[in-house]
């Protein structure tokens, strides 16, 4: 199996991996770099559990091949905390009880982060649209939407 070097920025650090070019970003994050916050829920881009930021935009890492990552910036849920402190979005999810079983939450957090970066004052419709690529089997999404609204409120302070 042919391999190639792929260089990119991961959570603020330069990274170089030697992998088959058809490997997905999800495979590299979990199996090569051992960052397990990004989850593999469906491997088809349907559930959003694998959502990360690629150059600040939310993408499903299970559908992103490593050739697409070369020279770009990837942020995972592990990369949000600064100085050991959770990001405002992470805090909001915990404080509102939106975490339930937690499996899907890293993907929701990353989708929320992308939304708030692009739109610091989203409407509820904006929130629902930004999260529509993420599925949760435990909740009716009420607490997740509350978490996003809390993050908006906290970020504005």
N, C-alpha and C positions, 0 to 999 in steps of 0.2 A: 504494500500500500504506500503510495507516494505521500510524502509529508512536505509541508512548507512552513517557513517561519512567518508568523503573523505578529506584528507589533501594534500595540494600541495603548491607550491610557485607561487604566482601570481604577476607579475610585481615587483618582488624583495621582496615581503612580504609573510610570512606564512599565509595560509588561511585554514579554516576548514569549510566545509559545510555539512549539514545533508540533504541528498537528496535520492530519489530512485536511485538505481545503474544504471538503464537504462536511466536516464537523460543524455542528451548530454552536452558536454562542452558549446555549444552555449546557451542552455537553462539556464544553471547555470550562465554564464557570464551576459546574458541579464536580465533574470527574477529573479534570486536570488541575484546576486551581483550588478545589475543595471549598468553594464558597457555596454553602448549602442553603442560604437564605432564599435564593431563587429556586422555585419549586417546579417540578415536572408533573403537571396535572393531566395533560392529554396528548402532548407532542404533536398536536394538529393546529395550534393557534386558536382554539375555541374557548379556552377557559381563562386565560390571562394570568395564571399562577406564576408564569415564567417572565412576567413583564419586568423589563429593566429600561433604563434610559440610554439611548444611543444619540450622542450629541444633543442631549436634553429632551429628546422626544421619546415617548413611551413606545416600545416595540416588544413583540413577543420573541423572546430569545430562542424559542424552539423552532422558529421559522427563519432565523437570521443565521446565514452561513458565515463562517469565519472570514471568507474572502471579502465580505461586506464590511468587516470590522477594521480591516487594515487602516492604521493611521487615525482612527477615530477615538472618541471618548465614550467609555461605558461607565455607567454608575449603577451599582446594585444596592439593595436595601442595606447591606453592610457599610456602604460608602456614605450613607446619609448622616450618621452620627458624627458630630464634631467634638473633639476633645473629650470623648467618652460620654457625651451628652446626646440623648436622642434628638432627632430633628423635630421641629414643631409638628409635622405631620404624624410622625411616629407617636409622639406624646398624645396627640388628639385621638388617635385610634385606641390607645390604652385607656385614656381618661373617659371616653364615652362607652367603653365596653364593646367596641366594635370588633374585637379580636376573636371571639368565639373559639373554634378549634385552632385557628391560626394558620391553617395551610394556605389559604388563598390570600391572606393579608399582605404578605410582601408585595405581591402583584398589585393589589389595590393601593398600597402606599405609594408605589412607584408611579402608578397612573395618576394618583392625586398630586404627587410632586410635579409631574409634567404639566398637569392642568394649572396648578397655582403659579408655576413659572411663566406660562403663556398668558394666564388670565388671573391676576391676583384677586379679582372680585367677581367670581362666577355666580351666575344665577343657578337656581336648582336645576333648571333644564340643562345648563352647561355642565353641571356636575354629573347628571344622569348620562349625558352624552359621552363625557370623558370616561366614565366607568363602564360603559356598555360592553366593552370587550373583556370584562372580568366577571367570573361567575363565583357565587358563594352558595354552598349547599346547606349552610347552617342557619342563615338569617333571611329575613325579608328585606334586607338592605337598609332598613330604617336607621340603624345605628351607624352603618357605614356612611350614609349621607350626613348624619349628624356629625360624624368625625371630620368629614371634609369641611362642613360649615364651621366647626370649632377651629380647625386649622386656619381657615380664612380669617376668623376673628382674632386668633392669637398672632398670626403673622402680621396683621394690621396694627398691632400695638407697638 
